[in-house]
Amino acid sequence: MRGMSLAAVGALFGLLVAVPAMAQENTPPPEVKWSFNGPFGTFDRAAAQRGYQIYHEVCSNCHSLKEAYYRDLSGIGLSPTQIAATAASVNVPTISDDGEPAERPALPADHFRSPFPNEKAARAANNGALPPDLSVIEKAREGGADYIHGILTGYGDPPAGMKIGAGLYYNKYFPGHQIAMPQPLHDGQVTFADGAPNNIDEMAKDVATYLTYISEPELEQRKRLGVKMVLFLAILGGLTYAVKRKVWADVEH
């Protein structure tokens, strides 16, 4: 600090003041009542299947699921035949018998196909922005499913006087409110076999449900195990107390 100029000190002070001010501008996404919340929560299979359909038809054009396998779709209710057909509908990179790069239909044991071969190709196709992998996005972002739903429903016109940078879009719930991703969902964009509503809000909930499952496919199993452990400890505690009372019943105080 001794050698720092007065102007530099002023600039540093201004930065320290500006950072909290900018943080205060961030708008938390609205809380949604999710079926998988709480100790007894479970995934809505129909919603998760619709979410996968939306991911497949819309999101997979830019976003990868590098940590997920096609076989994981069994957890949202797809049969082995459906999973095999879903996987076979896309081609994944492989090496031919003569050692040359080639493609083949995907198998249930394959990772989900990435839309781009590498990061440079992804940035080149998105004006320099890198679409994040969605495998664990629900765990990686504060707010989890609420964050995903908020981002997908937060597009709109910026407030009066707010200047949006080139190639960016206003989003009410994105930190800083300027996002490089164009609005991905639109009313009526995807048609569901079960006739479920296909407005932006409902589709965003379906996508958030699916991505929450992909982030933690063992969620339901973990919750069931947790409930069993609590019950076991409660019974063990009761038995221990009963034995203690029996052993010390004849002891005079």
Secondary structure as GFF3:
##gff-version 3
##sequence-region A 1 253
A	DSSP	alpha_helix	6	25	.	.	.	ID=ss1
A	DSSP	alpha_helix	45	57	.	.	.	ID=ss2
A	DSSP	three_ten_helix	59	61	.	.	.	ID=ss3
A	DSSP	three_ten_helix	70	76	.	.	.	ID=ss4
A	DSSP	alpha_helix	80	88	.	.	.	ID=ss5
A	DSSP	beta_strand	91	95	.	.	.	ID=ss6
A	DSSP	beta_strand	101	105	.	.	.	ID=ss7
A	DSSP	alpha_helix	119	125	.	.	.	ID=ss8
A	DSSP	alpha_helix	137	140	.	.	.	ID=ss9
A	DSSP	alpha_helix	145	153	.	.	.	ID=ss10
A	DSSP	beta_strand	169	170	.	.	.	ID=ss11
A	DSSP	beta_strand	178	179	.	.	.	ID=ss12
A	DSSP	alpha_helix	200	215	.	.	.	ID=ss13
A	DSSP	alpha_helix	219	247	.	.	.	ID=ss14
###
